[in-house]
């Protein structure tokens, strides 16, 4: 790969003005170098903590900060980006939100709060030196909610926004789960799932035993469970259950946490920053709603991954990555 990149950067004419391979991998910190890792101090209502970030590459005009889903997963399921974005000279930054992955986990549910996470992202942006000349924000799933909220308050700092696999209304998401996704399930299996939910018996092993093959493998990541990519399994195994249940509820099959009434449909028209909305045909989120979102924002476009589910950066990877790169490339000039 290095040879191919080095040759590409030396091609006459077509690559004039593009950063070279040496520029892309040029360190941006003073020695001792840490492979791009930076622990960022953040202030919260409950004191100071540190969150983990890792910069991959260096481009002066395109710096893509990644917001993971869950809530409570880790940056690790984004590792597939390493197979695509460096070859295009696109800088991206991993980031574990407070309570996730390598970041501090205060274990205080009062900190699992959307407005506080917005201010956390703003503190991370400032510490990383990102601004409207280079700052792109990609939020996937719960990260999409966080990205929308951040943009609605701080879009003056953004150069571009990517909302991946997230609707702009949790009530609409809940209805889609009930009225569309649930009806695609075997009625007997759905009845058992609903009885377990009604009894709030979420620790019952049968609950996830039914959801994994009948919902997760069909709408979260459309591969046989035994073939799920290792970075996805590693990320999900580290899920902060306190954060997940507080915000989302006990299952991806609908929503029952603090986000239950979150709705920003009427505010999308105030977003003027260039925005890419990514959805998938078999997603847990309604692809028609996400296409509608792309028309509500002032400068939007929509990417449909026709073979994908909620994790379409994995199960419809070629379409996802081509669309993401096509959105970002013009901003490199």
N, C-alpha and C positions, 0 to 999 in steps of 0.2 A: 504493500500500500504506500509506503514511504516513497518508493521509486516512482510509482505512478503519479503521486502528488508532486514530487519534485520536477518531473518532466512536464506536468501540466502547468506548473507555475512559471516555466521557462518558455512556453510556447509564444512565438512572436505574434504581435498584433492583437489576437483575441483576448489575451490575458493582461494587456497593458493596464496598469493602475491597480491590479488586484494584489492583495497581500501575498507574499511568498510563503512557502512552508516554514522558513526560518522565522518569519514575522509571526505567523500563527502560533507557533510554539515558544515564542519569546516570553520569558518570565516577566510577570508584572509586579513582583514583590522583591524586596531586598533579601539577601542571604541571612540566615540559612533558608533555602527554598523548601517548600512543603508540598510540592505537587499540586499547587493550586488551592489547598485547603486553607480556609480562614474561619476562625471562630469569632463570631460577631456578638459583642455585648448588646443586650437589649434591655430597656426599662419597661417594667410592667407595674400594675397597681399593687402587686405582691413582691416587688423588689426586682433586682437585676439578675438576669440569667444570660446564658450564651447559646447561640444557635450555630449550627454547622453549615458551612458552604464549601463548595469546591468548584473552582473555575476550570473549564476545559477549553483551551485555545485562547486566542487573543485577536479580536477584530475591533477596530476603532468605531465602526458604525453599526454593528449588529451584535448585541450582547443579550442573550435570551435566558431569562431567569425562569426556572421550572418550579411550579407549585404542584406538589403531589396530592393525590386524592385520599380517600378513606371516609372521613377524616381519620388520621392516625397512622397511615401507611408511611413509607419512606421514599426517598429519592430513587431507590435502587431499581424500581421497575422502569425507570427512564434510561437504564443503561444501554438499551437498544439504540439510543440516539448516537452513541459513540460509533456505530457502524455506518452512519450516514452523514452527520453534520460536519465532522472534521474534514472530510473529503471536499466539502463545499466551502471551507474556510469560515464556517459559522461558529462563533463562540457561544457556548452555553454554560450555565451555572447551575449545578445541583444545590439543593437547599432543603434541609430537614427543618420543618416548622417546629416551634416549641412543643415538646412532648413527643416528638417523632425521632426515630433513628438515633443518630449520633448527637443530637441536640439535648440540652438539659430537659429533664422531665420533673417539674415541680410537684406533680401529683395533686394539683389543686384544681378541681373541676370549675371553679369560678373563673379560671383563666381560659377555659375552653369556650371562647366567646368571639363571634365574628368581628365586631368592631375592634376588639383588641388585636386580632390577627391582622387586620388591615394596617394598624399602626406598626405592628411588627414588620410587615413587608416594607413599609416606608422606612423604618430604621435600617433594614437590610439594604435597601436601595442606596441610602445615603452612605452607608459604610463601604459599599462596593464601588462608589463613584459613578453610579448609573444616572443618566439624565435623558432629556428629550432628544438628544443627538444620537443616542445609541440603545436606549432601554426598551427591550421587548419582553413582555410577560406572557408566559404560557401556563394556563391553569387547566388541569385535567380533573373532571368529576368534582369533588368538593373543592379542589383547587380552582375549578372554573367559577364557582360561587365566589371564592376569595378574590379571584382576578377581576370579576365584574364589580364587586364592591370596591376594590382598590381603584379601578379605573373611574368609577363614578365619583370618587372623591379626589383622586390625584392624577387624572389623565393628562394634566399639564406636564407631568414628568415622563410620559410614555411616548415612544416613537411608534409602537405597534402593539397589538393585543391579539392573543390566540386563546379562544375558549374551546376546549376540547371535551366533547361528550358531556355537556351539562346544559340543562334547560334553564330558563330565567325565572322559573316559578316552581317551588317545591310542591304547592298544592296541585299544580298541573302534572308534575312528575308522579305524585301519588295516584292521581286519577288514571294516568297512563298505565301504571302498574296494575291497578285494579281492573280497568276496563279493557285493556289490550293484552298485556303480558299474562295476566292470570288466566285469561280465557284460552291461551295457547297451551296451557298445562293440562295434563290428565286430571279429570275432575276428582277422582278418588285421591290422588296425591295432593291436589290443592285442598281438598277437604281436611286431610290430616294436618297439613301445614297450618291451615286456618284455626283448627282446634287447638294446636299447640300454642299459636299466637294468642288466642283468646284466653288461654289459661296462663299466659305469660311464663310458659315453661321453656324458656329459650335455652336453658342448659341441657335440655333433653337431647341426647346425641342423635336421635332420629330426625331432629329438625334440620341440622346441617347435612345429614346423610341424604335427606330428600332434596334439599335446596341445591347441593353441589351438582349432581348430574342433571337435574330437571330445570334449573334456573341459571346457575353460574356458568356451566359449560355450554349453555345455549345463548346467554345474553351478556355475560361478563367477559369471558374469554373463550371464543368458539374453537376450542381444541379439546381432545380427550383429556380428562383430568390428569392422567399419568404423563401427558406430553406438555403440560404447562411449563413455560420457560423458567429456568432456575432463578433468574432475577425477580420474577413475579412472585414465585413461591417464597423466596427469601424476604422480600418486602412485606408480603402479607403475613408471614410468620412473626414479624416484629410489630404487628398492628397494636397500637395503644388502644386497648379495648375501652378504657375509661373515656378517652377522647371520642372514640367512634360511637359508643352508645349514647354519650351525652349529646352529641351533635346530630347524628344520623338516626339513632335508634338501633335495635339489636340485629337488623338484617338489611341487606340491599334491596330486598323485595318490598318496596314501599319505604316510607319515612315516618319516624315517630319521635325524633329528638327535638332539640332546640330550633332546628332549621325548618320544622314542619310548616310554618306559616310564611317562610321567606319568599318574597315575590318582588321582582324588579322589572316586570314586563313593561310597565308604563314609563320607566326611566331609560330604557335602551336608546330612545331617540336623542338623548342628550350626549351620547357617546359619538365623538367626531373623529377619534383616532382610528387609523386603518386597522380593521378587525377581521380576523379569519375565524369562522365558526366551523368546527369539525364535528360531524355526526356519523352514525353508522346505521345501516338498515336494521340490524338485529340488536341494536343498543338497548340498554335499560331505559334510555332517554328517547323521547319521541323525535325521530329525525325530521318530521314535518315542522315541529315546533322550533327546532334548531335552524332549519332553513328560514323560517319566518324571522327569527332573531337577526339573521344576516341582512335582512331587508329593513329591519327597524333601525339598526345603527346607521349612522350617516355615511359611513365609508366601509361597508362590509362585503364579504364574499363568503360563500358556503362551499365546503368540501364534504361530499358524501363518500364514505367507505362502504361500498355495496355488499361486501362479504364479511364485514366486521361486526363485532359486538362493542361493549363498553371499553375494552382495552384494544382498540383497533390499531394502535401503534404496534401491536403484536400480531393480531389475527387477520389484518388487512394491511400489512406493513408497507408494501410497495406503494399502494395508493396514498396512504397516510404520509409517508416521508416525501414522496414526490410533491404532494400538495403543500406540505409545510415549507419545503425548500423553495418551491415556486413563489410562495408568498414572501419569503424573506429575501430572496436573491436581489430583487431590484433595489432594496435599501442599502446594499453593499457598495453601490456606485458612488 
